[in-house]
Amino acid sequence: MPSETARDFLSLGRSRITRRQLLRTAGASGMLVLGAPAVSVAEGFQNQQQAPPVKPGQEPTTEAQAAQQFQRGTGVFINRPLTQVSKQADALLDDLEGRACDFFYNEASPKTGLVRDRTPAAGRSLSRVASIAATGFGLSAMCIAAKRNYLPKLQCEQRVEKTLAFLLEDCPHEHGFLYHFIDIESGQRMFGSELSSIDTALLLCGVLLCRQYFAGNTRIEALATTFYRRIDWDWMLNGGTTLSMGWLPDQGFLKHRWDIYAELMTMYLLAIGSPTHPITADTWNVLQRPLVQFGGIDYISGLAPLFIHQYAHAWCDYRDQRDLHTNYFTNSIAATRVHQLWCLTLGAKFSWIDQDLWGITASDSRDGYRVWGGPPAMGPLDGTVVPSACAGSLPFLPAECSHVLLNIRQKYGDKVWTRYGFVDAFNPKANWFAPDILGINQGISVLMAENLRSGFVWEYFMKNRELAHAMREVQFHPDPDANTQVL
C-alpha cells in the first residue's frame, strides 16, 4: 500500500532506499553505490571531465562531451534579484504555498502535531508513519500559513503549541535526539529506524522558527528553548571530530559520520551555538569541502542529489556573507546552474527534458524511492522529472526555476497539480505521475518559495541568538563579492 512504503525503505536488502539510508550505507566519505561501481567525489567528477572533446560537426556521445558545449567564455553567472519572476509565476507560487500549508495541517495528527512522511495525492491516508524531518517543515509551514493568512493565525499557533508540547513531554528521545520515523499518534519508533542527528536538526529548525515567529506566546518560546537545550550534541560526536549520523539502541552509534559537505551545514551551526551542549567551532573547518567542476563552473559539493544544496539554505540565510571557505549561497547558485546544464545534456536521451522542463532530485519513481540526480549521473535515470528540484532551488535561479514550474503546471494540468500542489515526480513518456505527496519534498518547496517571495523564513530564523553566535564563532563575515562573484 503506497502509504506504508516507508516500511520497505528501511530494508537495506531492497533496491528502494531513502536518502538517509544511502548516506548510512555509503557513508559521508563520498562513496556511492547505486547499481554501479562506487567512485569517490573527486574521481566521479574527474572521470566526467576526461572525455575526448567533440570534433566539429560531431554529436556528443557522453555526458562530459555534452557539458563542454555549455561552457561559457567568462564563466560568470550573476544572481538575479529575488523579485525577478513573472506575475503569473508569483501567483503559481502563492497557490503552491497555500496548498502545501494545507498538506502540513491536514496530514498532521491533531493530537500530536506529527506530520505524515507521505500521503496520497488523492483520497484519505491511513498511514501512521510520521517523519520528524517532515514535522520540522510542517512547523515552519504553520508560520508561513499564519503570515500569509492561508490558515487562521490562532489555529496555526495552537497547532504549533500542541506539537512542541508533545515533542518535549511525550515523544521518546535519547539525549534529546529523536527517531527518524515514528508513530503519528504515539511518537514511538517505527521500522527500527535510527536516532537521527540530521533529521533532529531539521526538526529543530522548525522549532526555532516558531520560537521567533510566535514570540508573543511565552509557552511556545519556553517549549522551543527547552527542546533545544535538551539536545546533547557532544554525545552525538561519540568521541570523534564530526557528528555521527545516528544511533541504534541495539548497535550503538552508526559508523558513518557527517564529515563532507551536504545538507549538514545548519546542523553544525545549531550544535556549535547550543547554549547547553555545544561542540567546538573547530568541527566546522574539519568538514570536507570537495571542489568539483562541470561545464566550466567550479563549486563545492558532495556526490549527492540536488537537495543537499537546498536544505542548508531553507532556514539559514547565507546571502551576502562567507566564511573562510566560500559564500555558500553563491555556491548553491553554481550547483543549481550546473544541475540545469547537466539536465540539458540528458535531453539527447530523454527528448522531453529541455530548458522548459528539467530537475531531478531524490524522489519517488515508478519502482519506488530513488536517490538520483547529477552530475555525475547517479541512480537508474529514466527521464523522471521532480518538481521539488526547481521549487527547492527558487532563490538560486528565480526566473529559470519559476519558469519550469509554470510550464509543468500549464502543460500537464491536473495530472501534476493536486489538492496539495505538485505530485512528487512524473515521467511524461511513461505517462506516470506519482500517486503520493512526500513531506520533505513538499517542505523544501514551500519554504524556498516563501524565501524567494519575501525572505520571511530567513528573516525570522536568523533572529535566533544561538545562530548568530555560531556564525561569529566560525568566522562568517560580509562578502564584498556577493551576487557578482565569478563561479
Secondary structure, 3 states (H helix, E strand, C coil): CHHHCHHHHCCCCCCCCCHHHHHHHHCCCCCCCCCCCCCCHHHHHHHHHCCCCCCCCCCCCCHHHHHHCCCCCCCCCCCCCCCCCCHHHHHHHHHHHHHHHHHHHHCECCCCCCEECEEECCCCCCCCEEEHHHHHHHHHHHHHHHHHCCCCHHHHHHHHHHHHHHHHHCCCCECCECECEEECCCCCECCCCCEEHHHHHHHHHHHHHHHHHCCCCHHHHHHHHHHHHHCCHHHHHCCCCCCECEEECCCEECCCECCECCCCHHHHHHHHCCCCCCCCCHHHHHCECCEEEECCEEEECCCCCCCHHHHHHHCCCCCCEECCCCCHHHHHHHHHHHHHHHHHHHCCCCCCCECCECCCCCEEECCEEECCECCCCECCCCCCECHHHHHCCCCCCHHHHHHHHHHHHHHHHHHCEECCEECCCEECCCCEECCEEEHHHHHHHHHHHHHHHCCHHHHHHCCCHHHHHHHHHCCCEECCCCCCCCC
